[in-house]
């Protein structure tokens, strides 16, 4: 069965400290993986994507993610959190023409 | 920069009324998706189009929801009659290419529906 699990429903960090948002997937095939950010009452915006090229993917706004096949993980990181990073984050994966979304991780940034 | 357009951004209606949402995808994007997102949850697929054809509507409550993409460009999602449980954000997304493509989804700003 295809699925994605975001291990933390809520993460809270202080401004200027590192961010780690965890995502594990389950797929019978080599997936294409994505991270999206959603600010309140907005649509989803792409941060980065993995499509079987380099396992370390750099995205916008200083975010990056590392694909680890052995751990079936695709965790999102950022060295230093900014207040504007407070939002909901999703890590869907694509197989065929279907995107599978998890329940999301809400990131709070404390000033 | 090309964007997915959606309207209305906000809609408040009473239960049993009809509502409609419109989406105009990025030009040239063959695949169009409608998602429903309940507050605090991830998007759930309602219907997927490839050009003008429905390729997946297995999660669409067909007794009250309908969707069309007549000319393979813009799309309309309708709810009739609306129920309290339909209160949610309705997101439209489009993608270049079809099955086998690794292209990402481009989302619109969404339509927030409140049913009273």
Interface residues (C-beta under 8 A of the other chain):
Chain A: X32 X34 X36 X41 X42 X43 X44 X45 X46 X49 X51 X52 X90 X92 X94 X96 X97 X98 X99 X101 X102 X103 X104
Chain B: X4 X6 X31 X33 X40 X41 X42 X43 X44 X45 X48 X50 X55 X56 X89 X91 X93 X98 X99 X100 X101 X102 X104 X105 X106 X107 X108 X109 X110 X112
